Amino acid sequence: MSANKQPANPTVNVVSFGFKNGDPPQANVVMDVRFLKNPFWVEELRPLTGRDQPVRNYVMEQSSAQEFMGNLKALVSHVIPVMFVNQANIDCFTIALGCTGGQHRSVAVAEEVARFLKESYPQYKVSLSHRELDQMTSTCQGEENLALQEGG
């Protein structure tokens, strides 16, 4: 039995999406953040996205968001390193975060998760994408779902 070791270039993808725009992307972990108060219902925040600081503040200052982030950070801090070490064929881990439209809450949370991962795990390549804001891209090699999406 050979010793387990971490892949040479482990990648963590963080993806935001909107449930109203289709199924969640294929991911190792999918989290629904629709339990957070929605900035869409605040008129001055509606035209903004979770990339904008006023929306991020609105979302992340909620006590339920802070508790959720603490739990999510603990979860990924435990699972991701173990997954990379114990699963020889895994060199990519994807976390998908969804809200209703994929504009505000999921984007704000995804931005925070990606920042945490980049700061905590400099040995990982961390990629951040927002399905509803950007054209979906991934740095995982061999993802059949992306080939299917591109092919129609």
Secondary structure as UniProt FT lines:
FT   STRAND          11..18
FT   HELIX           19..21
FT   STRAND          29..32
FT   TURN            34..35
FT   HELIX           39..41
FT   TURN            43..47
FT   TURN            50..51
FT   HELIX           53..60
FT   HELIX           63..86
FT   TURN            88..89
FT   STRAND          92..99
FT   HELIX           105..120
FT   TURN            122..123
FT   STRAND          125..130
FT   TURN            131..133
FT   TURN            141..142
FT   HELIX           144..151
//
